[in-house]
Amino acid sequence: MNPKWWKESVIYEIYIKSFMDANGDGVGDLAGIRSKLDYLQQLGVNVLWLTPIYDSPDHEGGYDIRDYRSIMERFGTMDDFDRLLEDAHGRGMKIMLEMPLNHTSNEHPWFEESRSSKKNDKRNYYIWREGPGSGFPNNWGSYFGGSVWEFDQETEEYYMHLYSSRQPNLNWENEKVREEAYEIVKWWADKGVDGFHFNSIAHIVKTEGHNHDEESGNTQHLPVERAYQMFSSLDKVNAIVKRLHKEDGTDYDLMVVGEAAGLDPAQTLDFIGDDPGKANLVLNSDHMLLTHSSQGIGRWTTKSWTLLNLKQAISHWQTVLHEQGWNATYLADHDQPRAVCRFGHTGEYRELSAKMLATLLMTLQGTPSIYQGEELGLVGGGVFHTAEDFRDEETLNFLHHAKQTGMDEEEALKIARRNTRDAGRTPIPWNASANGGFTTGQPWIGMSPGHEEVNAERAVADPDSVFHYYKKLIELRKVSQTLLYGDYRLLLPLDTDIYAFTRTFEDETLMIVLNFFSGTPTFKCPERLCERPRELIFGNYEPGVTQGSDFELRPYEAAIYRLG
């Protein structure tokens, strides 16, 4: 065990546009976050992870950055940020910034210079290639659909973009780009920021040579499941992450989170850990990609998830990283539908399933991250009736592609409603008033229905709410060395209804039992554990009959037992 403040923290992710609007323009802002610090402090979280706050044309949720040292105008001013930072620190809370360094906006001055001439000093700040004849430089596909290559008329070459064509990729092989990145990180660290979440950190260096992907058999755009392999080059990423932390992070005691979508945990061990010069935590998405089919285009071609696959995905990271790295655990974020919609129940068992999922999140090894609104058991969605109701560029690209290929319009909308990133981005309902108290203006995206019944004001006033369940779990986690640092061991790996595991630290063992569905399965306690006395210390039901080796679980039941 090597205690660190970032191991004992609870992160709360804030998607700023949808959190709280203080000036009535319909868009969340920094002053809005500041107005809700008391609420967040009451919940018990102590690290606020802010999605990009930087100046941006905001075509892609602020991830298309025009100036890394300025604040997006609709979010406020640098003075607003400084006041938020000061007030958060005054409450014992820390601020972690999202830091997208894989790409910039196509309106960034670097890119405007880069595209102006092949001889410009900034030309190699981005990745430019000629195309063979009238074709693309290779058959790599963008995560947003289509090719990663966009033709630019100015110099008649293609530039690379893994995401939107308005997000050209930086060339991390260029030492000048790396120096620019270091200076940006240092500038924010000097302001007193407590941590950074490096978005797409595993993909900032692309495979050397940008070779054609022959294995896909695709002459234009490779399938998404191949993309992670082609876009990853960890031998160089390792050095980049170490240098970022060593030169700009060591003296600041920062929380450094590296996003590692598509990687195996063993691949991350070289660049995460407690050692100076390494990222602290790794955030993986294996469990979030279970519904993505290998046939088709990412999130739009889906399949059903199974509890067996979910347990396997989570357990793999829990065991491989134990005592070698550190997980950043989560069940929802701004890029996914709500956890209750995905893994729980949206009807009569909404609250019970939300509490069950909270129990899972707070008892896994690693630093948990709560996405805004999960503490209310929000469902999200319900407002996307036509294509005009969506705001997410990835979703709009899919709908455009569906129309071009002749897909039935209602079928395309059905797929979009189920998988859009917008479903998790509808505004937080603070009370039962118009627009849920989120804004006095017109919300930038539709409010999900039901805020009259499900809102923060009501949840805070109800001691049995999902909010207070999270609050108590956070309190338990903060004082439990077993939940913070204990070993993880999966139980009943082949059970299709129950997720059960133990956490053990020194002479204490906790057993966590979770019913993931609305049935009433029987928990068959492993003999070596059932011989020991057990005490229920936390759960989402009143204590039931749990004597003996086998006992029945109620719908979406969650229980934490201390074994004697």
C-alpha angles and dihedrals in degrees: 000000000000109000117218130170092237091055091056096046133100114220124213115198115215120199093199100205091060104034109077133333113212100177101046099244093122096252126099116245146183093267088054091056090048090053090057100047091106089056091050092046090051090052089055103236115141107186119061111202108202120200112227114318096176129117107281142153082236099224090138107033093284093303089113098079123199098176124012093198099053134069122244105258095231090055094054135250138310087260088058090053093048091052091049091050092048094047093046091050089048088060093048092256127132132217122226118187127211106238113194106191100157092084145355135215117282083238093062111118089237092060094043088056093042094055094044096077141353088234097052117122090237095050093102093047084089136037113263127175139171118240124232104251107313094337136098119270088250141342099264114139129221121237086236094054132269126046127334086229126086121189115231116203094203095074099005096240135112125251124204125244122171091192128018120359084238089064108067114193120249116233104241091183085073111089091209090060091051091050091051089051093050091051092050092051092046092049092057093041089054088055089061102261110160102211151351134228106209106213117216090355092157092058104045091101114056128211110282116262094013088245125194112267103239096176095066094062087217117130094198119021125011120227115268094246088064093048096075090057095047095046096048125090106160098172087073097032089059091059092044095052092046092051093047092053097038098049100034108019113038097083095045102057090229131183104235117191121188119200110223107181113173097013131118114240091242089060091058098053093088094060105034131062145086095290119108112263096034134101110257103218138022123215112203129185104202092118091047093053095055091102094050111101120222087223114076134355116342116260094007096066103056140179134192118272122226129209090235090059092044092052091047094050095048095041093051091061093040093057103036095050096043110123090352104065140353131251127224099208126203142155099196140021140164092283097056140060115261117289092237090055092048106038104009141045126283096196132053093339096050095115095040092049091046089053091047090053090047089055091053093048095048097046100049121100110265141044110309122224120204115201113221112274096019087103086063095047091241119188100196128193122063093122104078104098098144137015089262090066093066123087102178113106093213090055093046090050090053093049091049091050091047091053092048092051094048100251114163108266096228092047090051091049090049091054091045094050091051098048110022120125087225090074090074094041103065111122124276111257106228097176143348096272127106111307088006091279089288094120142354088219135056111302115241088233130020121281113242112244122255101050090131087070104025113049140124097254092055093043094052090051093050113075090199095053128118087251093060091042089058090045092055092045091052090050090050093048094050093058099037116090087187094060091042101045109004127124118262121226124177118225127201094007092182097049108116097201107034130062108198132166142153132236114203129188122171105311099345126090124185120194117206117199120187129181105206097193145047095259128092106244124178117247108221103203114216108253096237090058100039092058087068124078113255133204124198106229101168140008147136096251135054108265113284135187107301103151120129130025097294127046137163122252123215123229111299091349119174124191136173115202129190110217120216 
